[in-house]
């Protein structure tokens, strides 16, 4: 087996990765399956930081649609990401993977506050680090949080693991003729207004030349192949 191309990765997961068949809540079985996939990559000698969303527990846009204050809706989402982070940490620890949760909003009774150098030190010591509560600020998505944290910890790549096998010019779940892109530049992704990552996250990665890989989390060996540098999903770079 070839050695990994990327030694330190930021893995961005949607909250749905932890959900059961209904797409809502936290499924212990799904958490265990996800943890096993992360462990397989960890055993390749890769340092892994994770940012996870909260779509399985709360979607701020639903509250906003009912005239909820945007800041309040976003803060609720940040708290929901911490619940997901704790569930994933538990699943990883049960597999023998040392894991730490850090949060952008301090809640010392259950997690460490996010401190950049401490997060890097955890990675160097072989621990998985799950970064919860987004950026700690409303109006920023967990995609933007993932891009920001990737820069801060000096990740080699941002991997966005979703339920589709790459970036398409239309929703492949709706349009069977949607065309998949194997590679895109940052500018192309921005100009096409693709919904794979929000524009703030894309712009941040472009400004700092951080490659992005979008792949299907549940395809066998997809994460391992991506880390080895094999063509999988869609690569977005300069």
C-alpha positions in Angstrom: 0.0 0.0 0.0 1.4 3.4 -1.0 2.1 6.0 1.7 -0.3 8.9 2.2 0.1 12.0 0.1 -1.5 14.1 2.8 -0.1 13.8 6.3 -2.6 16.1 8.1 -6.2 16.5 6.9 -9.2 18.5 8.0 -12.2 16.3 7.5 -15.5 18.1 7.1 -18.6 16.0 7.8 -22.3 16.8 7.6 -24.3 16.1 10.7 -26.3 13.6 8.5 -23.3 11.3 8.7 -24.4 10.4 12.2 -28.1 10.2 11.5 -30.2 7.1 11.2 -32.4 6.1 8.2 -34.8 9.0 8.8 -31.9 11.5 8.4 -32.5 12.9 11.9 -31.0 12.4 15.3 -27.8 10.5 16.3 -27.6 6.8 15.5 -25.0 4.9 17.6 -24.7 2.3 14.9 -23.9 5.0 12.2 -21.5 6.7 14.6 -19.7 3.4 15.1 -19.5 2.9 11.3 -18.2 6.4 10.8 -15.6 6.0 13.6 -14.3 2.8 11.9 -13.8 4.6 8.6 -11.9 7.4 10.4 -9.8 4.8 12.3 -8.8 3.1 9.1 -7.4 6.5 7.8 -5.7 7.2 11.2 -3.9 3.8 11.0 -2.2 5.0 7.8 -0.3 7.5 9.9 -2.5 10.5 9.0 -3.2 13.3 11.5 -7.0 14.0 11.5 -8.9 17.0 12.6 -12.7 17.0 12.1 -15.4 19.6 11.8 -18.9 18.3 11.8 -22.2 20.0 11.0 -25.5 19.8 12.8 -28.1 19.1 10.0 -29.2 16.0 11.8 -30.3 18.0 14.8 -31.0 21.5 13.8 -31.1 23.6 10.6 -30.9 27.3 11.3 -32.6 28.2 8.0 -35.8 26.5 9.3 -35.8 28.8 12.3 -35.0 31.8 10.1 -37.9 30.9 7.9 -40.2 31.3 10.9 -38.7 34.7 11.7 -36.2 33.5 14.3 -33.3 35.9 14.8 -30.4 34.7 12.7 -27.8 34.9 15.5 -30.0 32.8 17.8 -30.6 30.2 15.1 -26.9 30.0 14.4 -26.0 29.7 18.1 -28.4 26.8 18.4 -26.7 25.1 15.5 -23.3 25.6 17.1 -24.5 23.9 20.2 -25.8 21.0 18.1 -22.4 20.5 16.5 -21.0 19.9 20.0 -23.5 17.2 20.6 -22.4 15.5 17.4 -18.8 16.0 18.3 -19.3 14.2 21.7 -21.1 11.3 20.0 -18.3 10.9 17.5 -15.6 11.1 20.2 -17.3 8.4 22.2 -17.5 6.1 19.1 -13.8 6.7 18.3 -12.7 6.1 21.9 -14.6 2.8 22.0 -12.5 1.7 19.1 -9.3 2.7 20.9 -8.7 5.9 19.0 -7.6 8.7 21.4 -9.8 11.7 20.7 -10.2 15.3 22.0 -13.1 17.7 21.5 -12.4 21.4 21.4 -15.1 24.0 21.1 -15.1 27.6 19.8 -17.6 28.4 22.6 -16.2 27.6 26.0 -18.0 24.8 27.9 -15.1 23.4 30.0 -17.2 20.8 31.8 -17.5 18.7 28.6 -14.8 19.9 26.2 -11.6 21.9 25.9 -11.8 25.4 24.6 -10.3 25.7 21.1 -6.7 26.7 21.3 -4.8 26.4 18.0 -1.4 25.3 19.4 -3.1 22.8 21.7 -5.0 21.3 18.8 -1.8 21.0 16.8 -0.1 19.4 19.8 -2.9 16.8 20.1 -2.5 16.0 16.4 1.3 15.6 16.8 0.6 13.2 19.7 -1.6 11.0 17.5 -5.0 12.1 18.7 -8.0 12.8 16.5 -9.3 16.4 17.2 -12.9 17.2 16.7 -13.5 20.9 16.5 -17.1 21.9 17.6 -19.2 25.0 17.7 -18.2 26.2 14.3 -16.2 29.5 14.4 -18.1 30.5 17.5 -19.7 33.3 15.5 -23.2 33.6 13.9 -23.5 34.1 10.1 -20.6 31.6 9.4 -21.3 28.1 8.3 -19.4 25.0 9.4 -17.9 24.9 5.9 -16.3 28.2 6.7 -15.3 26.9 10.1 -13.6 23.9 8.4 -11.7 26.1 6.0 -10.6 28.4 8.8 -9.5 25.6 11.1 -7.7 23.9 8.2 -5.6 27.0 7.7 -4.9 27.4 11.4 -3.7 23.8 12.0 -1.7 23.8 8.7 -3.7 21.0 7.2 -2.5 19.7 3.8 -6.0 19.3 2.4 -9.7 19.9 3.3 -11.8 16.8 2.6 -15.5 17.3 2.5 -17.2 14.0 2.8 -20.8 14.0 1.7 -23.4 11.6 0.4 -22.6 12.2 -3.3 -19.4 11.1 -5.1 -18.1 14.6 -6.1 -19.2 17.9 -7.5 -22.0 18.1 -10.1 -23.4 20.9 -12.3 -26.8 20.0 -10.9 -28.3 17.9 -8.1 -27.6 14.3 -9.1 -30.4 13.1 -6.8 -32.9 15.1 -8.9 -31.3 15.3 -12.3 -30.0 11.9 -13.6 -28.2 13.8 -16.4 -26.2 16.0 -14.0 -22.5 16.1 -15.1 -19.8 15.3 -12.6 -16.5 17.3 -12.4 -13.3 15.4 -11.7 -11.4 18.6 -11.2 -12.2 22.3 -10.8 -10.3 25.4 -10.1 -11.4 27.6 -7.2 -12.6 30.3 -9.7 -14.7 27.8 -11.6 -16.3 26.5 -8.5 -17.1 30.1 -7.4 -18.4 31.2 -10.8 -20.6 28.1 -11.2 -22.1 28.9 -7.8 -21.9 25.2 -6.9 -23.4 24.4 -3.5 -20.6 22.0 -2.5 -19.0 24.7 -0.2 -20.2 28.2 0.6 -18.4 31.0 -1.2 -16.6 32.2 2.0 -15.0 28.8 2.5 -14.0 28.5 -1.1 -12.5 32.0 -1.2 -10.5 31.3 2.0 -9.1 28.1 0.5 -8.3 29.9 -2.7 -6.5 32.7 -1.0 -4.3 30.2 0.9 -4.0 27.6 -1.9 -5.5 24.8 0.2 -6.8 21.9 -2.0 -10.3 20.6 -1.4 -11.5 17.1 -2.2 -15.2 16.4 -2.3 -16.1 12.7 -2.1 -18.8 10.2 -1.0 -18.1 9.3 2.6 -19.8 5.9 2.3 -18.0 4.5 -0.8 -15.6 1.7 0.3 -12.1 3.0 0.8 -12.9 6.5 -0.5 -11.2 8.3 2.3 -8.1 6.1 2.2 -7.8 6.5 -1.5 -8.1 10.3 -1.3 -5.4 10.5 1.4 -3.1 8.5 -0.8 -3.7 11.0 -3.6 -5.7 8.6 -5.9 -8.3 10.2 -8.1 -11.6 10.0 -6.1 -14.5 12.5 -6.0 -13.7 16.0 -7.2 -10.5 17.9 -6.6 -10.8 21.7 -6.3 -7.4 23.6 -6.4 -5.6 26.3 -8.3 
